[in-house]
Each structure stands twice: as structure tokens, then as C-alpha cells.
Amino acid sequence: MARSEEAQAFFHAVYSAVQEIPHGKVTSYGHIAKLVGTPQRPRQVGVCLKHLPLDPSARFNHENVPWQRVINAKGIISPRSQPEGSRSQAAALEAEGVVVTTGALGELMVDFAEYGWFPRTLPSEEGEELESGDSEEDESNED
């Protein structure tokens, strides 16, 4: 799929952010959008994951991007055009120890209270924040 430089940068940011979700945890499309600086684009996060390459030689692919760890804001595995898609996502999560339940309408659900991952910033960016601004230690030494 041909992409503009802006789209390529967005896909790269999304895939990189998803790689930081810990094993056995889940987050939402909206939270990934927020972490990559585009809180208004949760649907585009889903588009990125939908187009994640199967080819293991691709830089980002189904093997190294844990796509299964991203679900909708209600804690529901988003339904797909083919029912086996959401079932395979549930199975991948269960393989990581995440409990997936079935709601009253047959929806596959994960409890965010137990399995949710919602950091304010990506772990890979935490060190950058301290480097770019004054740390508390620096301020306390200004007597």
C-alpha cells in the first residue's frame, strides 16, 4: 500500500507504541492515538493495525507488533467482518494470561481494571521528558 510520508510516520508511531504494551495487558485504540499525539484519531489506529503486514521480514509485522493488545474503549474486542477475527484476538490474549469473557450480547470483553495499560506517556519517552526539562532534583539545588 503506497503511503504519504505523513501516513508512514503515523503507522510507524502506532506500531512502535503498540510494541510497548506489556505482555498480559491491553489498552484502547484511543489511548494509543493519545500516546502518539493524535487523540482525535483512534479509528486510524485501528486502520494501522488492520494493515499490519503478515510478512515476517517487514520491519513491523504480526510477529513483532502485539496487535491483539489493543481493544475498544469499552473493553470489547472490536467485531470484524469475519467472526473468527475477534475470536483469534481473544485466543491470542488468553495465551498471554488475559481473561476474556463473553458479554450478554456475545461480545468478547476484557476487564480494564485488571488488565488495562494506560500510562500518561510511552515508557520509551519517559527519559526524554527529564532530559528536556528541569528535573525536581535540579530545582531543589537552586538555593
N, C-alpha and C positions, 0 to 999 in steps of 0.2 A: 504494500500500500504506500503510495507516494505521499509524503507529508511535507508541510512547510517547516522551516526552521523552528518557528514558534510551537507548532504541534509536536515536533520531535523533542523539543525541550520539555514540553508538558508531559509527554509519555515517559521520558527519562526520569523526570521528577517523581511521577506517580510510582513507577516501578521501583525506584530507589527507596521511596518512603515505605512501600509495602514490604520491601525486604527487611525493614527494621522492626516489623511487628514480631514480637516474641512468639516462639513455639507455644501452642496451647492458649493463645489469646486471640481475640477478634476486635475489630474496630469497624467503623462505618465508612461508607463512601464519602459522606460529608466531612468526616474527621480527616480523612486523607486529603481531601480538597483543601481544607483549612490548613493542614500542616505544610502543604506545598504552596501556600499563599494565594489560593483561588477559592475561597469559601463558597462562592456562588456557582461552582462547577462540579457538584457531586455526580451528576449524570455523566459528565465527561470522564470521571474516574472510572465509572462502570464501562464506558466505551473502551478505555485503555485496557482494562482487564479482559474484556471480551476479545480484543485483538492481540492478546499476548501470544507470541509465537510458540508453536509446539516444537519447532526445530531446536534441539539442544545446543546447536552451535551458535545460535543467536545470543547476543550479549545478555538480553533479558528473555527468559522463556519460562514455560510451565514448570520446569525443574528448579529454577533458582529464584522465582518470584512467588511467594506463598499467597496466590490469588484467593485461595479458599478462606483466608482470614479476614476478608472484607465482606461485610453484610450490610443490610439496610439499617436505617436509623431506628427502626422499631425492634431490632434484634432478630429480624427474619431473614432467612436466606432467600434472596430475591428469586421469584419464579422466572423460569426461562421458557422459551418457546418449546423446548423439549423437556419433559419432566425429569428425565434421567440426569439432566444438568444439575439441578438443585440437589438431587439425591447423591450425586457423586461429590458435590461440595460438602454435604453433610458427612459422607463417609470419610473424606479427607480430614475434616475437623475431628471426627470421632477417633481417627487414627492418632491424633495428637493429644487425645485425652479430653477433648471438649465434649460436654454433654449436649446433644441436640435433642430437643423434644418436639412433639407434634402438637400444634395448637388445635383449637376446636374446628377450624376450617381446613385442617390438613396442612397448614403452613409449618415449615421446619424452622425452629426457633432456637436461639442461644441466649442465655441469661447474661446480659452485660454486667450485672452486679458481680457475678463470679468470674467471667471470662473477658470482660471488657478491657481494652487498652486505649487510653485517651490522654496521652501526655500533652503538655502545653506546646512543646517543641519536639522535634525529632531528636533522639539521643545523639545522633551524629552532629547535630548543631549546637548542643549544649556547651561545648568547649568554646565555640565561636562567639557565643554571647559574652562570656567572661573576657575574651580577648578584645572584643570590640568596644567594651565599656569599662568604666571603673568598677573594680570588684569592691566588696564591702571591706576587705582587708586593706585595700589601698586607701579608702576613705577614713578608716579608723586610725591610720598612721599620719594623718594630716593635722596633728595637734600643734 
